[in-house]
């Protein structure tokens, strides 16, 4: 069936954007300001970057049918890419030097959003 892979890719893209939108709303309701969506850097991409007080949260959003599968989908390789993009973000914004950074996973399933705040710590570089 010609065209089916492209159709599935577009559907997955829409679902991903929808999940990111919902997670953004949830963070806003918790008092965060969304600084960036789909931040791209040479080393990787960050789905959402949010700020509350002196904290910057780098958020990886995963949409799966099961929230545990969504959490497991954030592999060590994904984490390294996110950390690389976060370093790029921070390097371009010295006014955030005194802020704490945190890595979150937002696992979006059919009926629930599970936030795993401070899901991992970046290796000291």
N, CA, C and O atoms as a GROMACS GRO file, in nm:
protein
  500
    1UNK      N    1   0.084  -0.118   0.000
    1UNK     CA    2   0.000   0.000   0.000
    1UNK      C    3   0.089   0.124   0.000
    1UNK      O    4   0.153   0.154   0.100
    2UNK      N    5   0.092   0.194  -0.109
    2UNK     CA    6   0.176   0.313  -0.121
    2UNK      C    7   0.115   0.428  -0.041
    2UNK      O    8  -0.006   0.449  -0.042
    3UNK      N    9   0.202   0.501   0.027
    3UNK     CA   10   0.155   0.616   0.104
    3UNK      C   11   0.118   0.586   0.247
    3UNK      O   12   0.107   0.678   0.328
    4UNK      N   13   0.100   0.460   0.281
    4UNK     CA   14   0.060   0.425   0.418
    4UNK      C   15   0.164   0.468   0.521
    4UNK      O   16   0.124   0.523   0.624
    5UNK      N   17   0.295   0.446   0.500
    5UNK     CA   18   0.391   0.490   0.602
    5UNK      C   19   0.385   0.641   0.628
    5UNK      O   20   0.395   0.685   0.743
    6UNK      N   21   0.369   0.720   0.524
    6UNK     CA   22   0.357   0.864   0.541
    6UNK      C   23   0.232   0.902   0.619
    6UNK      O   24   0.236   0.992   0.703
    7UNK      N   25   0.124   0.834   0.592
    7UNK     CA   26  -0.001   0.859   0.664
    7UNK      C   27   0.016   0.827   0.813
    7UNK      O   28  -0.028   0.903   0.899
    8UNK      N   29   0.080   0.714   0.842
    8UNK     CA   30   0.102   0.676   0.981
    8UNK      C   31   0.195   0.773   1.051
    8UNK      O   32   0.176   0.805   1.169
    9UNK      N   33   0.295   0.820   0.980
    9UNK     CA   34   0.389   0.916   1.037
    9UNK      C   35   0.317   1.048   1.071
    9UNK      O   36   0.339   1.106   1.177
   10UNK      N   37   0.231   1.093   0.980
   10UNK     CA   38   0.154   1.217   1.006
   10UNK      C   39   0.059   1.200   1.125
   10UNK      O   40   0.042   1.291   1.206
   11UNK      N   41  -0.002   1.082   1.135
   11UNK     CA   42  -0.091   1.055   1.247
   11UNK      C   43  -0.014   1.056   1.378
   11UNK      O   44  -0.059   1.114   1.477
   12UNK      N   45   0.103   0.992   1.380
   12UNK     CA   46   0.187   0.991   1.500
   12UNK      C   47   0.232   1.133   1.535
   12UNK      O   48   0.238   1.169   1.653
   13UNK      N   49   0.264   1.212   1.434
   13UNK     CA   50   0.305   1.351   1.457
   13UNK      C   51   0.190   1.431   1.522
   13UNK      O   52   0.213   1.507   1.616
   14UNK      N   53   0.069   1.414   1.473
   14UNK     CA   54  -0.047   1.484   1.531
   14UNK      C   55  -0.070   1.441   1.676
   14UNK      O   56  -0.096   1.524   1.762
   15UNK      N   57  -0.059   1.312   1.701
   15UNK     CA   58  -0.077   1.262   1.838
   15UNK      C   59   0.030   1.318   1.930
   15UNK      O   60   0.002   1.354   2.045
   16UNK      N   61   0.153   1.325   1.880
   16UNK     CA   62   0.262   1.380   1.960
   16UNK      C   63   0.242   1.527   1.991
   16UNK      O   64   0.262   1.570   2.105
   17UNK      N   65   0.203   1.603   1.892
   17UNK     CA   66   0.178   1.747   1.915
   17UNK      C   67   0.062   1.768   2.012
   17UNK      O   68   0.066   1.857   2.097
   18UNK      N   69  -0.040   1.686   1.999
   18UNK     CA   70  -0.154   1.694   2.090
   18UNK      C   71  -0.110   1.664   2.234
   18UNK      O   72  -0.150   1.733   2.327
   19UNK      N   73  -0.027   1.561   2.250
   19UNK     CA   74   0.023   1.526   2.382
   19UNK      C   75   0.106   1.640   2.440
   19UNK      O   76   0.091   1.674   2.558
   20UNK      N   77   0.192   1.700   2.360
   20UNK     CA   78   0.274   1.812   2.406
   20UNK      C   79   0.187   1.930   2.448
   20UNK      O   80   0.215   1.996   2.548
   21UNK      N   81   0.082   1.957   2.372
   21UNK     CA   82  -0.010   2.066   2.405
   21UNK      C   83  -0.075   2.041   2.541
   21UNK      O   84  -0.082   2.132   2.624
   22UNK      N   85  -0.124   1.919   2.563
   22UNK     CA   86  -0.189   1.886   2.690
   22UNK      C   87  -0.092   1.895   2.808
   22UNK      O   88  -0.128   1.945   2.914
   23UNK      N   89   0.030   1.846   2.788
   23UNK     CA   90   0.130   1.854   2.894
   23UNK      C   91   0.163   2.000   2.924
   23UNK      O   92   0.181   2.037   3.040
   24UNK      N   93   0.171   2.082   2.821
   24UNK     CA   94   0.196   2.225   2.841
   24UNK      C   95   0.087   2.290   2.926
   24UNK      O   96   0.117   2.370   3.014
   25UNK      N   97  -0.037   2.254   2.900
   25UNK     CA   98  -0.148   2.306   2.981
   25UNK      C   99  -0.133   2.261   3.126
   25UNK      O  100  -0.150   2.341   3.218
   26UNK      N  101  -0.101   2.134   3.147
   26UNK     CA  102  -0.085   2.081   3.282
   26UNK      C  103   0.026   2.156   3.358
   26UNK      O  104   0.008   2.192   3.474
   27UNK      N  105   0.139   2.178   3.293
   27UNK     CA  106   0.247   2.252   3.359
   27UNK      C  107   0.204   2.396   3.389
   27UNK      O  108   0.234   2.449   3.496
   28UNK      N  109   0.134   2.459   3.297
   28UNK     CA  110   0.084   2.596   3.323
   28UNK      C  111  -0.007   2.599   3.445
   28UNK      O  112   0.000   2.690   3.527
   29UNK      N  113  -0.094   2.500   3.456
   29UNK     CA  114  -0.184   2.492   3.571
   29UNK      C  115  -0.108   2.475   3.701
   29UNK      O  116  -0.158   2.510   3.808
   30UNK      N  117   0.014   2.420   3.693
   30UNK     CA  118   0.097   2.402   3.811
   30UNK      C  119   0.189   2.523   3.835
   30UNK      O  120   0.278   2.517   3.920
   31UNK      N  121   0.167   2.631   3.762
   31UNK     CA  122   0.241   2.754   3.786
   31UNK      C  123   0.367   2.773   3.704
   31UNK      O  124   0.445   2.864   3.732
   32UNK      N  125   0.388   2.691   3.604
   32UNK     CA  126   0.506   2.704   3.518
   32UNK      C  127   0.476   2.797   3.400
   32UNK      O  128   0.362   2.811   3.357
   33UNK      N  129   0.581   2.859   3.352
   33UNK     CA  130   0.576   2.935   3.228
   33UNK      C  131   0.644   2.850   3.122
   33UNK      O  132   0.756   2.804   3.144
   34UNK      N  133   0.582   2.829   3.009
   34UNK     CA  134   0.643   2.753   2.901
   34UNK      C  135   0.736   2.848   2.825
   34UNK      O  136   0.690   2.947   2.767
   35UNK      N  137   0.864   2.818   2.826
   35UNK     CA  138   0.963   2.902   2.758
   35UNK      C  139   0.982   2.863   2.612
   35UNK      O  140   0.998   2.950   2.526
   36UNK      N  141   0.980   2.734   2.585
   36UNK     CA  142   1.004   2.683   2.450
   36UNK      C  143   0.922   2.558   2.427
   36UNK      O  144   0.895   2.482   2.520
   37UNK      N  145   0.882   2.538   2.304
   37UNK     CA  146   0.824   2.412   2.262
   37UNK      C  147   0.906   2.363   2.144
   37UNK      O  148   0.943   2.440   2.055
   38UNK      N  149   0.934   2.236   2.145
   38UNK     CA  150   1.013   2.173   2.038
   38UNK      C  151   1.143   2.248   2.011
   38UNK      O  152   1.174   2.283   1.897
   39UNK      N  153   1.215   2.273   2.116
   39UNK     CA  154   1.345   2.342   2.105
   39UNK      C  155   1.444   2.250   2.035
   39UNK      O  156   1.467   2.137   2.079
   40UNK      N  157   1.502   2.298   1.926
   40UNK     CA  158   1.598   2.220   1.850
   40UNK      C  159   1.738   2.276   1.866
   40UNK      O  160   1.760   2.396   1.860
   41UNK      N  161   1.831   2.185   1.887
   41UNK     CA  162   1.972   2.219   1.897
   41UNK      C  163   2.049   2.113   1.818
   41UNK      O  164   1.994   2.007   1.789
   42UNK      N  165   2.174   2.140   1.783
   42UNK     CA  166   2.250   2.040   1.706
   42UNK      C  167   2.252   1.901   1.769
   42UNK      O  168   2.254   1.802   1.697
   43UNK      N  169   2.252   1.892   1.901
   43UNK     CA  170   2.260   1.762   1.967
   43UNK      C  171   2.129   1.691   1.988
   43UNK      O  172   2.128   1.572   2.017
   44UNK      N  173   2.016   1.761   1.974
   44UNK     CA  174   1.887   1.697   2.000
   44UNK      C  175   1.774   1.797   2.008
   44UNK      O  176   1.789   1.914   1.973
   45UNK      N  177   1.662   1.749   2.054
   45UNK     CA  178   1.540   1.831   2.065
   45UNK      C  179   1.479   1.812   2.203
   45UNK      O  180   1.485   1.704   2.261
   46UNK      N  181   1.420   1.920   2.254
   46UNK     CA  182   1.348   1.916   2.381
   46UNK      C  183   1.203   1.949   2.350
   46UNK      O  184   1.174   2.051   2.288
   47UNK      N  185   1.113   1.863   2.395
   47UNK     CA  186   0.971   1.884   2.364
   47UNK      C  187   0.918   2.011   2.429
   47UNK      O  188   0.855   2.093   2.362
   48UNK      N  189   0.944   2.029   2.558
   48UNK     CA  190   0.898   2.148   2.630
   48UNK      C  191   1.006   2.194   2.728
   48UNK      O  192   1.076   2.112   2.788
   49UNK      N  193   1.020   2.324   2.741
   49UNK     CA  194   1.106   2.381   2.843
   49UNK      C  195   1.019   2.475   2.924
   49UNK      O  196   0.956   2.566   2.870
   50UNK      N  197   1.014   2.451   3.055
   50UNK     CA  198   0.925   2.527   3.142
   50UNK      C  199   1.004   2.587   3.258
   50UNK      O  200   1.106   2.533   3.301
   51UNK      N  201   0.954   2.700   3.307
   51UNK     CA  202   1.019   2.768   3.418
   51UNK      C  203   0.918   2.794   3.529
   51UNK      O  204   0.804   2.833   3.504
   52UNK      N  205   0.962   2.772   3.651
   52UNK     CA  206   0.885   2.814   3.769
   52UNK      C  207   0.988   2.861   3.871
   52UNK      O  208   1.073   2.784   3.915
   53UNK      N  209   0.978   2.987   3.907
   53UNK     CA  210   1.076   3.044   3.998
   53UNK      C  211   1.215   3.034   3.940
   53UNK      O  212   1.240   3.078   3.828
   54UNK      N  213   1.306   2.975   4.016
   54UNK     CA  214   1.446   2.958   3.973
   54UNK      C  215   1.474   2.816   3.924
   54UNK      O  216   1.587   2.767   3.934
   55UNK      N  217   1.371   2.752   3.870
   55UNK     CA  218   1.384   2.616   3.819
   55UNK      C  219   1.348   2.612   3.671
   55UNK      O  220   1.248   2.669   3.628
   56UNK      N  221   1.432   2.544   3.594
   56UNK     CA  222   1.402   2.517   3.453
   56UNK      C  223   1.382   2.366   3.440
   56UNK      O  224   1.468   2.288   3.479
   57UNK      N  225   1.268   2.327   3.385
   57UNK     CA  226   1.238   2.186   3.361
   57UNK      C  227   1.246   2.158   3.212
   57UNK      O  228   1.181   2.224   3.131
   58UNK      N  229   1.327   2.059   3.177
   58UNK     CA  230   1.337   2.011   3.039
   58UNK      C  231   1.251   1.885   3.033
   58UNK      O  232   1.277   1.787   3.102
   59UNK      N  233   1.148   1.890   2.949
   59UNK     CA  234   1.044   1.787   2.954
   59UNK      C  235   1.040   1.706   2.825
   59UNK      O  236   1.026   1.760   2.715
   60UNK      N  237   1.053   1.576   2.841
   60UNK     CA  238   1.039   1.482   2.730
   60UNK      C  239   0.898   1.425   2.737
   60UNK      O  240   0.861   1.364   2.836
   61UNK      N  241   0.821   1.445   2.631
   61UNK     CA  242   0.683   1.398   2.625
   61UNK      C  243   0.679   1.271   2.540
   61UNK      O  244   0.728   1.270   2.427
   62UNK      N  245   0.621   1.167   2.595
   62UNK     CA  246   0.604   1.042   2.521
   62UNK      C  247   0.458   1.001   2.525
   62UNK      O  248   0.397   0.997   2.632
   63UNK      N  249   0.403   0.970   2.409
   63UNK     CA  250   0.264   0.926   2.397
   63UNK      C  251   0.263   0.778   2.358
   63UNK      O  252   0.314   0.740   2.253
   64UNK      N  253   0.205   0.698   2.443
   64UNK     CA  254   0.190   0.554   2.418
   64UNK      C  255   0.054   0.511   2.473
   64UNK      O  256  -0.010   0.584   2.548
   65UNK      N  257   0.012   0.391   2.436
   65UNK     CA  258  -0.115   0.341   2.489
   65UNK      C  259  -0.106   0.312   2.638
   65UNK      O  260  -0.207   0.315   2.708
   66UNK      N  261   0.013   0.285   2.686
   66UNK     CA  262   0.036   0.252   2.827
   66UNK      C  263   0.140   0.348   2.883
   66UNK      O  264   0.245   0.369   2.821
   67UNK      N  265   0.112   0.408   2.999
   67UNK     CA  266   0.205   0.507   3.055
   67UNK      C  267   0.341   0.448   3.090
   67UNK      O  268   0.442   0.517   3.077
   68UNK      N  269   0.344   0.322   3.134
   68UNK     CA  270   0.474   0.260   3.164
   68UNK      C  271   0.557   0.242   3.037
   68UNK      O  272   0.679   0.257   3.040
   69UNK      N  273   0.491   0.210   2.927
   69UNK     CA  274   0.561   0.200   2.798
   69UNK      C  275   0.614   0.337   2.756
   69UNK      O  276   0.722   0.346   2.698
   70UNK      N  277   0.539   0.441   2.785
   70UNK     CA  278   0.583   0.576   2.751
   70UNK      C  279   0.708   0.613   2.830
   70UNK      O  280   0.802   0.670   2.776
   71UNK      N  281   0.709   0.580   2.958
   71UNK     CA  282   0.826   0.610   3.042
   71UNK      C  283   0.947   0.529   2.994
   71UNK      O  284   1.058   0.581   2.984
   72UNK      N  285   0.924   0.402   2.964
   72UNK     CA  286   1.033   0.315   2.918
   72UNK      C  287   1.088   0.358   2.782
   72UNK      O  288   1.201   0.326   2.748
   73UNK      N  289   1.008   0.431   2.706
   73UNK     CA  290   1.051   0.477   2.573
   73UNK      C  291   1.159   0.584   2.581
   73UNK      O  292   1.222   0.615   2.479
   74UNK      N  293   1.182   0.641   2.696
   74UNK     CA  294   1.288   0.740   2.713
   74UNK      C  295   1.416   0.662   2.745
   74UNK      O  296   1.446   0.632   2.861
   75UNK      N  297   1.488   0.633   2.640
   75UNK     CA  298   1.608   0.549   2.650
   75UNK      C  299   1.729   0.632   2.694
   75UNK      O  300   1.724   0.755   2.691
   76UNK      N  301   1.837   0.566   2.733
   76UNK     CA  302   1.960   0.641   2.763
   76UNK      C  303   2.005   0.729   2.647
   76UNK      O  304   2.056   0.839   2.670
   77UNK      N  305   1.987   0.683   2.524
   77UNK     CA  306   2.022   0.764   2.407
   77UNK      C  307   1.936   0.890   2.401
   77UNK      O  308   1.986   0.998   2.374
   78UNK      N  309   1.804   0.876   2.427
   78UNK     CA  310   1.714   0.992   2.432
   78UNK      C  311   1.760   1.091   2.539
   78UNK      O  312   1.761   1.212   2.518
   79UNK      N  313   1.797   1.037   2.653
   79UNK     CA  314   1.840   1.122   2.765
   79UNK      C  315   1.965   1.200   2.728
   79UNK      O  316   1.974   1.320   2.757
   80UNK      N  317   2.062   1.135   2.666
   80UNK     CA  318   2.185   1.205   2.625
   80UNK      C  319   2.154   1.316   2.526
   80UNK      O  320   2.211   1.424   2.535
   81UNK      N  321   2.065   1.291   2.432
   81UNK     CA  322   2.026   1.394   2.334
   81UNK      C  323   1.957   1.511   2.402
   81UNK      O  324   1.984   1.627   2.371
   82UNK      N  325   1.868   1.481   2.495
   82UNK     CA  326   1.799   1.586   2.568
   82UNK      C  327   1.898   1.668   2.651
   82UNK      O  328   1.889   1.791   2.655
   83UNK      N  329   1.992   1.601   2.716
   83UNK     CA  330   2.093   1.671   2.796
   83UNK      C  331   2.180   1.760   2.708
   83UNK      O  332   2.216   1.871   2.747
   84UNK      N  333   2.214   1.712   2.589
   84UNK     CA  334   2.294   1.792   2.496
   84UNK      C  335   2.217   1.917   2.454
   84UNK      O  336   2.273   2.027   2.452
   85UNK      N  337   2.091   1.901   2.421
   85UNK     CA  338   2.008   2.016   2.383
   85UNK      C  339   1.991   2.112   2.500
   85UNK      O  340   1.988   2.233   2.481
   86UNK      N  341   1.979   2.058   2.622
   86UNK     CA  342   1.965   2.143   2.741
   86UNK      C  343   2.092   2.225   2.763
   86UNK      O  344   2.084   2.342   2.799
   87UNK      N  345   2.209   2.163   2.742
   87UNK     CA  346   2.334   2.239   2.754
   87UNK      C  347   2.340   2.351   2.652
   87UNK      O  348   2.384   2.462   2.683
   88UNK      N  349   2.294   2.324   2.532
   88UNK     CA  350   2.290   2.426   2.427
   88UNK      C  351   2.197   2.540   2.466
   88UNK      O  352   2.231   2.658   2.451
   89UNK      N  353   2.080   2.504   2.517
   89UNK     CA  354   1.983   2.604   2.563
   89UNK      C  355   2.045   2.693   2.670
   89UNK      O  356   2.036   2.816   2.664
   90UNK      N  357   2.109   2.631   2.770
   90UNK     CA  358   2.167   2.705   2.882
   90UNK      C  359   2.284   2.792   2.836
   90UNK      O  360   2.300   2.904   2.885
   91UNK      N  361   2.364   2.742   2.744
   91UNK     CA  362   2.480   2.818   2.696
   91UNK      C  363   2.438   2.947   2.626
   91UNK      O  364   2.511   3.046   2.628
   92UNK      N  365   2.322   2.945   2.564
   92UNK     CA  366   2.273   3.063   2.491
   92UNK      C  367   2.196   3.160   2.581
   92UNK      O  368   2.155   3.267   2.537
   93UNK      N  369   2.177   3.123   2.707
   93UNK     CA  370   2.099   3.205   2.798
   93UNK      C  371   2.170   3.217   2.933
   93UNK      O  372   2.128   3.155   3.031
   94UNK      N  373   2.276   3.298   2.939
   94UNK     CA  374   2.352   3.309   3.064
   94UNK      C  375   2.270   3.363   3.181
   94UNK      O  376   2.309   3.346   3.297
   95UNK      N  377   2.158   3.429   3.153
   95UNK     CA  378   2.074   3.480   3.262
   95UNK      C  379   2.010   3.365   3.343
   95UNK      O  380   1.952   3.390   3.448
   96UNK      N  381   2.020   3.241   3.293
   96UNK     CA  382   1.970   3.125   3.367
   96UNK      C  383   2.081   3.052   3.444
   96UNK      O  384   2.057   2.944   3.497
   97UNK      N  385   2.200   3.110   3.450
   97UNK     CA  386   2.314   3.044   3.516
   97UNK      C  387   2.285   3.005   3.661
   97UNK      O  388   2.333   2.902   3.708
   98UNK      N  389   2.208   3.083   3.731
   98UNK     CA  390   2.181   3.058   3.873
   98UNK      C  391   2.058   2.970   3.896
   98UNK      O  392   2.018   2.948   4.010
   99UNK      N  393   2.000   2.920   3.789
   99UNK     CA  394   1.879   2.838   3.799
   99UNK      C  395   1.915   2.691   3.818
   99UNK      O  396   2.020   2.646   3.774
  100UNK      N  397   1.826   2.618   3.883
  100UNK     CA  398   1.837   2.472   3.890
  100UNK      C  399   1.774   2.415   3.765
  100UNK      O  400   1.674   2.466   3.715
  101UNK      N  401   1.833   2.307   3.714
  101UNK     CA  402   1.779   2.238   3.597
  101UNK      C  403   1.728   2.101   3.638
  101UNK      O  404   1.785   2.035   3.726
  102UNK      N  405   1.619   2.060   3.574
  102UNK     CA  406   1.558   1.932   3.606
  102UNK      C  407   1.510   1.867   3.475
  102UNK      O  408   1.469   1.935   3.382
  103UNK      N  409   1.517   1.734   3.471
  103UNK     CA  410   1.470   1.658   3.356
  103UNK      C  411   1.345   1.580   3.395
  103UNK      O  412   1.346   1.500   3.489
  104UNK      N  413   1.237   1.606   3.323
  104UNK     CA  414   1.109   1.541   3.350
  104UNK      C  415   1.067   1.455   3.232
  104UNK      O  416   1.107   1.478   3.118
  105UNK      N  417   0.986   1.355   3.262
  105UNK     CA  418   0.920   1.277   3.158
  105UNK      C  419   0.770   1.296   3.178
  105UNK      O  420   0.718   1.282   3.290
  106UNK      N  421   0.701   1.327   3.071
  106UNK     CA  422   0.554   1.334   3.073
  106UNK      C  423   0.505   1.216   2.990
  106UNK      O  424   0.517   1.216   2.868
  107UNK      N  425   0.449   1.117   3.058
  107UNK     CA  426   0.399   0.996   2.993
  107UNK      C  427   0.249   1.013   2.968
  107UNK      O  428   0.169   1.020   3.061
  108UNK      N  429   0.214   1.020   2.841
  108UNK     CA  430   0.075   1.043   2.804
  108UNK      C  431   0.019   0.912   2.749
  108UNK      O  432   0.069   0.857   2.651
  109UNK      N  433  -0.088   0.865   2.814
  109UNK     CA  434  -0.157   0.746   2.765
  109UNK      C  435  -0.298   0.789   2.726
  109UNK      O  436  -0.330   0.907   2.728
  110UNK      N  437  -0.380   0.696   2.692
  110UNK     CA  438  -0.514   0.730   2.643
  110UNK      C  439  -0.595   0.815   2.741
  110UNK      O  440  -0.662   0.910   2.701
  111UNK      N  441  -0.587   0.781   2.868
  111UNK     CA  442  -0.674   0.847   2.964
  111UNK      C  443  -0.601   0.918   3.076
  111UNK      O  444  -0.663   0.960   3.174
  112UNK      N  445  -0.468   0.932   3.064
  112UNK     CA  446  -0.394   0.986   3.177
  112UNK      C  447  -0.264   1.050   3.132
  112UNK      O  448  -0.205   1.013   3.031
  113UNK      N  449  -0.221   1.148   3.210
  113UNK     CA  450  -0.088   1.206   3.195
  113UNK      C  451  -0.016   1.184   3.327
  113UNK      O  452  -0.061   1.230   3.432
  114UNK      N  453   0.095   1.114   3.320
  114UNK     CA  454   0.175   1.090   3.440
  114UNK      C  455   0.304   1.170   3.426
  114UNK      O  456   0.380   1.152   3.331
  115UNK      N  457   0.326   1.260   3.522
  115UNK     CA  458   0.448   1.338   3.523
  115UNK      C  459   0.551   1.272   3.614
  115UNK      O  460   0.524   1.246   3.731
  116UNK      N  461   0.666   1.247   3.560
  116UNK     CA  462   0.778   1.195   3.638
  116UNK      C  463   0.878   1.310   3.647
  116UNK      O  464   0.963   1.328   3.560
  117UNK      N  465   0.865   1.385   3.755
  117UNK     CA  466   0.952   1.502   3.772
  117UNK      C  467   1.086   1.457   3.828
  117UNK      O  468   1.094   1.368   3.913
  118UNK      N  469   1.191   1.521   3.779
  118UNK     CA  470   1.328   1.486   3.820
  118UNK      C  471   1.353   1.339   3.790
  118UNK      O  472   1.402   1.264   3.874
  119UNK      N  473   1.320   1.299   3.667
  119UNK     CA  474   1.325   1.158   3.625
  119UNK      C  475   1.468   1.102   3.624
  119UNK      O  476   1.488   0.983   3.645
  120UNK      N  477   1.564   1.189   3.600
  120UNK     CA  478   1.704   1.146   3.603
  120UNK      C  479   1.791   1.270   3.622
  120UNK      O  480   1.746   1.383   3.606
  121UNK      N  481   1.917   1.245   3.657
  121UNK     CA  482   2.016   1.351   3.673
  121UNK      C  483   2.116   1.341   3.560
  121UNK      O  484   2.160   1.232   3.524
  122UNK      N  485   2.152   1.455   3.505
  122UNK     CA  486   2.253   1.457   3.400
  122UNK      C  487   2.388   1.425   3.461
  122UNK      O  488   2.419   1.463   3.574
  123UNK      N  489   2.468   1.354   3.383
  123UNK     CA  490   2.604   1.326   3.427
  123UNK      C  491   2.681   1.457   3.432
  123UNK      O  492   2.665   1.542   3.345
  124UNK      N  493   2.763   1.473   3.534
  124UNK     CA  494   2.845   1.593   3.545
  124UNK      C  495   2.946   1.592   3.432
  124UNK      O  496   3.014   1.492   3.407
  125UNK      N  497   2.954   1.705   3.364
  125UNK     CA  498   3.047   1.712   3.250
  125UNK      C  499   3.163   1.801   3.280
  125UNK      O  500   3.251   1.820   3.196
   0.00000   0.00000   0.00000
